Amino acid sequence: MLTFIVPAAGEQLPLVRHRVSSWLASHRVSGELRRDVVTVVDEAVSNSIQHGYADADGLVAVTVQAGPAEVLALVADHGSWSGAAAGGLGLAVMRGLAQEVELLHEDGRTTLSARFERRRAGDRKAWAPPAQRATTDRASASR
């Protein structure tokens, strides 16, 4: 299991991406799945920085676990999340890349958890915005 804490600052994002990607590679997580996990963790940490802490100092915790059937990622902060803008694409992108995404705000803590299945290459569908996903799914079904 990989667990680390970084200051809630944008300049930490390259370090987060590198640490998660390197750790996943060392645990034989495929390139495509590794990219998806890194993207979701990066977006979640970015959201913690932007919405959780805004102009305040704080810390963001990242945990990644790779099992034989799945990869789990958790990103947590103790920011305020006051005035967080709803309707951005971040959660939609994360939900398009992971099999399950859950965002909890409770007891002064915000935690995003994401679960990714370790599937064979070629089993995945390309991500599409939710409005296009229904159209794409109908088109695939009619073939």
C-alpha positions in Angstrom: 0.0 0.0 0.0 1.2 3.5 -0.9 0.3 6.3 1.6 1.7 9.8 1.7 0.7 13.3 2.7 1.4 16.5 0.7 0.8 20.2 1.4 -2.3 21.4 -0.4 -0.5 23.4 -3.0 -0.6 23.1 -6.8 3.2 22.7 -7.1 2.7 19.3 -5.4 0.7 17.8 -8.3 3.7 16.6 -10.4 5.1 14.9 -7.3 1.7 13.2 -6.6 1.5 12.0 -10.2 5.0 10.7 -10.2 4.8 8.9 -6.9 1.5 7.2 -7.8 2.6 6.3 -11.3 5.9 4.8 -10.1 4.3 2.9 -7.3 1.6 1.4 -9.7 4.3 0.5 -12.2 6.3 -1.3 -9.5 3.1 -3.3 -8.8 2.6 -4.3 -12.4 -0.5 -2.1 -13.0 -0.9 -1.8 -16.8 -0.1 1.5 -18.6 -3.8 2.3 -19.4 -5.1 1.5 -15.9 -2.1 3.3 -14.4 -3.0 6.4 -16.4 -6.6 6.3 -15.3 -5.7 5.9 -11.6 -3.1 8.8 -11.8 -5.7 11.0 -13.6 -8.3 10.4 -10.9 -5.9 10.9 -8.0 -4.5 14.1 -9.7 -8.1 15.5 -10.1 -9.1 14.6 -6.6 -5.9 16.3 -5.1 -6.6 19.3 -7.4 -10.1 19.5 -6.0 -8.9 19.3 -2.4 -6.5 22.1 -3.1 -9.0 24.3 -5.0 -12.2 23.6 -3.1 -11.1 22.2 0.3 -8.5 24.7 1.2 -8.9 27.6 -1.4 -6.7 30.2 0.2 -5.9 28.3 3.4 -3.0 26.0 4.2 -3.6 22.3 4.7 -2.6 18.8 3.9 -4.0 16.2 1.5 -3.6 12.4 2.1 -3.2 10.0 -0.7 -3.6 6.2 -0.4 -3.4 3.7 -3.2 -3.7 -0.1 -2.9 -3.2 -2.6 -5.7 -4.7 -6.1 -5.4 -5.0 -8.9 -7.9 -8.5 -7.9 -9.1 -8.6 -4.1 -8.4 -6.9 -0.9 -7.6 -8.3 1.4 -4.8 -7.4 5.1 -4.5 -8.3 7.4 -1.6 -7.7 11.1 -1.3 -8.7 12.9 1.9 -8.5 16.4 3.3 -9.8 18.4 6.3 -10.6 21.5 4.2 -13.8 23.6 4.5 -15.2 23.0 1.0 -17.3 26.2 1.5 -18.5 27.6 -1.8 -17.3 24.6 -3.8 -18.7 24.9 -7.4 -21.0 22.1 -8.4 -21.4 20.9 -11.9 -17.7 20.8 -12.9 -16.4 18.1 -15.2 -14.0 16.7 -12.6 -16.3 14.2 -11.0 -17.8 13.2 -14.3 -14.3 12.4 -15.6 -13.4 10.4 -12.5 -16.6 8.4 -12.7 -15.9 7.7 -16.4 -12.5 6.3 -15.6 -13.2 4.3 -12.4 -15.8 1.6 -11.8 -16.9 3.3 -8.6 -16.4 6.7 -7.2 -17.7 7.9 -3.8 -17.3 11.4 -2.4 -18.0 11.8 1.3 -18.1 15.0 3.4 -18.4 14.1 7.1 -17.0 15.1 10.5 -14.8 17.9 8.9 -13.2 15.5 6.5 -13.7 15.0 2.7 -12.7 11.7 1.2 -12.9 10.6 -2.4 -12.6 6.9 -3.0 -12.3 5.3 -6.4 -12.2 1.6 -7.4 -10.7 0.4 -10.6 -11.0 -3.2 -12.0 -7.8 -4.7 -13.3 -9.1 -5.9 -16.7 -7.4 -7.1 -19.8 -6.3 -4.5 -22.4 -9.1 -3.8 -24.9 -12.0 -4.5 -22.4 -12.5 -0.8 -21.7 -14.7 1.7 -23.4 -13.4 5.1 -24.2 -14.6 7.9 -21.8 -17.3 10.2 -23.0 -19.2 13.0 -21.3 -22.4 11.6 -19.6 -24.7 13.2 -22.3 -22.7 11.5 -25.1 -22.4 8.2 -23.2 -26.1 7.4 -23.6 -25.9 8.1 -27.4 -22.7 6.1 -27.8 -24.2 3.2 -25.9 -27.4 3.2 -28.0 -25.3 3.3 -31.2 -23.2 0.3 -30.1 -26.3 -1.7 -29.1 -27.8 -1.2 -32.6 -24.8 -2.7 -34.4 
